Structures are given as C-alpha cells and as structure tokens.
Amino acid sequence: MTADSVVETTDGLILSDAAAAKVRILLEAEGRDDLTLRVAVQPGGCSGLKYQLFFDDRKMDGDVLKDFGGVQVVTDRMSAPYLGGATIDFVDSIEKQGFTIDNPNATGSCACGDSFS
C-alpha cells in the first residue's frame, strides 16, 4: 500500500481528551509503537450495525487517519460515512467504565449502546 491510499483528515470522528488518554495508556501497556486505534462499523447487533474498536497494525487502502495528540485513529473507507461527527469518550464512574460513542448519524440504538441503526 502506498502512502497515497491513506487519507489524513481533520473532520470526521472525534476522540475526547479522556478517551485519548485511556488509549495512550492501553497502547503503552501493549509495548508496541506500530499500533493505531481502528474504529469500524460492522453488520450485527440488535439494531443492525455495531461498533468495533481495536488496536491494529494494518494499513488498508482508503483508510481515513486522524491524530489526537499522538494517538492515531484509523477508520476504513466503508465505516467512515457512518462515523462522521461521532464522538468517542471514555467514562469512568461508579455506574459504568468504558468507551462510549455518541453518533449523530445513528437513527436508533439498543439499550446496551453497542449497536445502532
């Protein structure tokens, strides 16, 4: 893959400061400097589509790349339209701990918050 096949952008997905800090901690624990946070949308879940967040060392043709203070976030070209304007945050409270996604493109979601339509 050539560098031309990865698009760096300033719009699209948003990673909050809290989420970026948590990703940075998790990446340090992995002990590798070649990983990015990949955010994808896949068919499934109780509402039709589900989010996937994972560390990835692959670079795919058409990937959309954003940098958040040294944290590289990549989205494949098929998922990017579903994630434009979506904000990934990290919540750490007595009731819940984990990443949350607030997506203005979702017309509906399930109670678990892991899938949307």
C-alpha positions, 0 to 999 in steps of 0.5 A: 500500500502506498502512502497515497491510499491513506487519507489524513483528515481533520473532520470526521470522528472525534476522540475526547481528551479522556478517551485519548488518554485511556488509549495512550495508556492501553497502547503503552501497556501493549509495548508496541509503537506500530499500533493505531486505534481502528474504529469500524462499523460492522453488520450485527447487533440488535439494531443492525450495525455495531461498533468495533474498536481495536488496536491494529497494525494494518494499513488498508487502502482508503483508510481515513487517519486522524491524530489526537495528540499522538494517538492515531485513529484509523477508520476504513473507507466503508465505516467512515460515512457512518462515523462522521461527527461521532464522538468517542469518550471514555467514562469512568464512574461508579455506574459504568467504565468504558468507551462510549460513542455518541453518533449523530448519524445513528437513527436508533440504538439498543439499550446496551449502546453497542449497536445502532441503526 
